[in-house]
Amino acid sequence: MIVLTSEAASAVKNAMARTGKTEAGLRIMIETGGCAGHKYLIGLDAEPRSDDVVVESAGVKVFIDPDSQSLLAGLRVDFVESLEGSGFTFDNPNAASKCSCGKSFG
Protein backbone atom coordinates (compact mmCIF):
# COMPACT_ATOMS: atom_id res chain seq x y z
CA MET A 1 0.00 0.00 0.00
CA ILE A 2 1.27 3.44 -0.88
CA VAL A 3 0.54 6.27 1.54
CA LEU A 4 0.50 9.96 0.64
CA THR A 5 0.78 12.40 3.51
CA SER A 6 -1.75 15.21 3.59
CA GLU A 7 0.99 17.57 2.34
CA ALA A 8 1.78 15.30 -0.63
CA ALA A 9 -1.92 14.87 -1.45
CA SER A 10 -2.42 18.63 -1.32
CA ALA A 11 0.54 19.20 -3.66
CA VAL A 12 -0.84 16.64 -6.13
CA LYS A 13 -4.34 18.12 -5.99
CA ASN A 14 -2.92 21.63 -6.55
CA ALA A 15 -0.97 20.37 -9.59
CA MET A 16 -4.14 18.74 -10.94
CA ALA A 17 -6.08 21.98 -10.52
CA ARG A 18 -3.33 24.07 -12.18
CA THR A 19 -3.18 21.74 -15.19
CA GLY A 20 -6.94 21.24 -15.45
CA LYS A 21 -6.53 17.49 -14.85
CA THR A 22 -8.83 17.27 -11.84
CA GLU A 23 -9.82 13.68 -12.64
CA ALA A 24 -6.23 12.50 -13.15
CA GLY A 25 -4.18 10.26 -10.92
CA LEU A 26 -0.60 10.25 -9.71
CA ARG A 27 1.62 7.77 -11.52
CA ILE A 28 4.57 6.50 -9.49
CA MET A 29 7.12 4.31 -11.25
CA ILE A 30 10.54 2.86 -10.58
CA GLU A 31 13.16 3.09 -13.31
CA THR A 32 16.63 1.59 -13.36
CA GLY A 33 19.21 4.32 -12.90
CA GLY A 34 19.96 7.11 -10.51
CA CYS A 35 22.96 7.21 -8.22
CA ALA A 36 21.79 4.25 -6.10
CA GLY A 37 20.41 1.87 -8.76
CA HIS A 38 16.71 2.78 -8.99
CA LYS A 39 14.96 6.10 -9.28
CA TYR A 40 11.43 7.32 -8.74
CA LEU A 41 9.41 8.80 -11.59
CA ILE A 42 6.19 10.62 -10.79
CA GLY A 43 3.66 12.53 -12.84
CA LEU A 44 0.01 13.08 -13.53
CA ASP A 45 -1.74 10.62 -15.79
CA ALA A 46 -5.27 11.04 -17.14
CA GLU A 47 -6.24 7.43 -16.49
CA PRO A 48 -4.72 4.12 -15.45
CA ARG A 49 -3.31 1.68 -17.97
CA SER A 50 -5.00 -1.69 -18.31
CA ASP A 51 -2.38 -3.51 -16.18
CA ASP A 52 -1.98 -0.83 -13.49
CA VAL A 53 -2.85 -1.30 -9.87
CA VAL A 54 -4.90 1.66 -8.67
CA VAL A 55 -4.87 2.62 -5.01
CA GLU A 56 -6.33 5.67 -3.34
CA SER A 57 -4.56 7.58 -0.61
CA ALA A 58 -5.69 10.85 0.98
CA GLY A 59 -8.23 11.34 -1.82
CA VAL A 60 -5.70 10.87 -4.65
CA LYS A 61 -5.73 7.97 -7.10
CA VAL A 62 -2.27 6.45 -7.47
CA PHE A 63 -1.40 4.39 -10.59
CA ILE A 64 1.33 1.75 -10.29
CA ASP A 65 2.65 -0.34 -13.17
CA PRO A 66 3.24 -4.09 -12.60
CA ASP A 67 7.05 -3.81 -12.77
CA SER A 68 7.13 -1.22 -9.97
CA GLN A 69 4.60 -2.79 -7.60
CA SER A 70 6.95 -4.90 -5.48
CA LEU A 71 9.47 -2.06 -5.12
CA LEU A 72 6.78 0.41 -4.03
CA ALA A 73 4.96 -1.72 -1.44
CA GLY A 74 4.79 0.28 1.79
CA LEU A 75 6.04 3.53 0.20
CA ARG A 76 5.27 6.76 2.07
CA VAL A 77 5.29 9.92 -0.05
CA ASP A 78 5.58 13.34 1.57
CA PHE A 79 5.95 16.88 0.24
CA VAL A 80 8.31 19.25 2.00
CA GLU A 81 9.05 22.92 1.59
CA SER A 82 12.30 24.37 2.87
CA LEU A 83 14.75 27.16 2.15
CA GLU A 84 16.56 24.84 -0.26
CA GLY A 85 13.38 24.25 -2.27
CA SER A 86 10.32 22.08 -2.26
CA GLY A 87 9.53 18.63 -3.54
CA PHE A 88 8.35 15.13 -2.89
CA THR A 89 10.24 12.83 -0.54
CA PHE A 90 10.04 9.05 -0.47
CA ASP A 91 10.29 6.72 2.52
CA ASN A 92 10.56 3.24 1.06
CA PRO A 93 10.90 0.19 3.36
CA ASN A 94 12.17 -1.82 0.35
CA ALA A 95 15.24 0.38 -0.09
CA ALA A 96 18.45 -1.22 1.15
CA SER A 97 20.20 2.12 0.62
CA LYS A 98 19.41 5.54 -0.74
CA CYS A 99 21.39 8.42 -2.11
CA SER A 100 21.66 11.88 -0.62
CA CYS A 101 19.35 13.40 -3.27
CA GLY A 102 16.45 11.30 -1.93
CA LYS A 103 15.24 10.47 -5.45
CA SER A 104 17.18 7.25 -5.87
CA PHE A 105 17.54 4.01 -3.90
CA GLY A 106 19.18 0.62 -4.09
C-alpha positions as CSV (number, residue, x, y, z in Angstrom):
1,M,0.0,0.0,0.0
2,I,1.3,3.4,-0.9
3,V,0.5,6.3,1.5
4,L,0.5,10.0,0.6
5,T,0.8,12.4,3.5
6,S,-1.7,15.2,3.6
7,E,1.0,17.6,2.3
8,A,1.8,15.3,-0.6
9,A,-1.9,14.9,-1.4
10,S,-2.4,18.6,-1.3
11,A,0.5,19.2,-3.7
12,V,-0.8,16.6,-6.1
13,K,-4.3,18.1,-6.0
14,N,-2.9,21.6,-6.5
15,A,-1.0,20.4,-9.6
16,M,-4.1,18.7,-10.9
17,A,-6.1,22.0,-10.5
18,R,-3.3,24.1,-12.2
19,T,-3.2,21.7,-15.2
20,G,-6.9,21.2,-15.4
21,K,-6.5,17.5,-14.9
22,T,-8.8,17.3,-11.8
23,E,-9.8,13.7,-12.6
24,A,-6.2,12.5,-13.2
25,G,-4.2,10.3,-10.9
26,L,-0.6,10.3,-9.7
27,R,1.6,7.8,-11.5
28,I,4.6,6.5,-9.5
29,M,7.1,4.3,-11.3
30,I,10.5,2.9,-10.6
31,E,13.2,3.1,-13.3
32,T,16.6,1.6,-13.4
33,G,19.2,4.3,-12.9
34,G,20.0,7.1,-10.5
35,C,23.0,7.2,-8.2
36,A,21.8,4.3,-6.1
37,G,20.4,1.9,-8.8
38,H,16.7,2.8,-9.0
39,K,15.0,6.1,-9.3
40,Y,11.4,7.3,-8.7
41,L,9.4,8.8,-11.6
42,I,6.2,10.6,-10.8
43,G,3.7,12.5,-12.8
44,L,0.0,13.1,-13.5
45,D,-1.7,10.6,-15.8
46,A,-5.3,11.0,-17.1
47,E,-6.2,7.4,-16.5
48,P,-4.7,4.1,-15.4
49,R,-3.3,1.7,-18.0
50,S,-5.0,-1.7,-18.3
51,D,-2.4,-3.5,-16.2
52,D,-2.0,-0.8,-13.5
53,V,-2.9,-1.3,-9.9
54,V,-4.9,1.7,-8.7
55,V,-4.9,2.6,-5.0
56,E,-6.3,5.7,-3.3
57,S,-4.6,7.6,-0.6
58,A,-5.7,10.9,1.0
59,G,-8.2,11.3,-1.8
60,V,-5.7,10.9,-4.6
61,K,-5.7,8.0,-7.1
62,V,-2.3,6.4,-7.5
63,F,-1.4,4.4,-10.6
64,I,1.3,1.8,-10.3
65,D,2.7,-0.3,-13.2
66,P,3.2,-4.1,-12.6
67,D,7.1,-3.8,-12.8
68,S,7.1,-1.2,-10.0
69,Q,4.6,-2.8,-7.6
70,S,6.9,-4.9,-5.5
71,L,9.5,-2.1,-5.1
72,L,6.8,0.4,-4.0
73,A,5.0,-1.7,-1.4
74,G,4.8,0.3,1.8
75,L,6.0,3.5,0.2
76,R,5.3,6.8,2.1
77,V,5.3,9.9,-0.1
78,D,5.6,13.3,1.6
79,F,5.9,16.9,0.2
80,V,8.3,19.2,2.0
81,E,9.0,22.9,1.6
82,S,12.3,24.4,2.9
83,L,14.7,27.2,2.2
84,E,16.6,24.8,-0.3
85,G,13.4,24.3,-2.3
86,S,10.3,22.1,-2.3
87,G,9.5,18.6,-3.5
88,F,8.4,15.1,-2.9
89,T,10.2,12.8,-0.5
90,F,10.0,9.1,-0.5
91,D,10.3,6.7,2.5
92,N,10.6,3.2,1.1
93,P,10.9,0.2,3.4
94,N,12.2,-1.8,0.4
95,A,15.2,0.4,-0.1
96,A,18.5,-1.2,1.1
97,S,20.2,2.1,0.6
98,K,19.4,5.5,-0.7
99,C,21.4,8.4,-2.1
100,S,21.7,11.9,-0.6
101,C,19.4,13.4,-3.3
102,G,16.5,11.3,-1.9
103,K,15.2,10.5,-5.4
104,S,17.2,7.2,-5.9
105,F,17.5,4.0,-3.9
106,G,19.2,0.6,-4.1
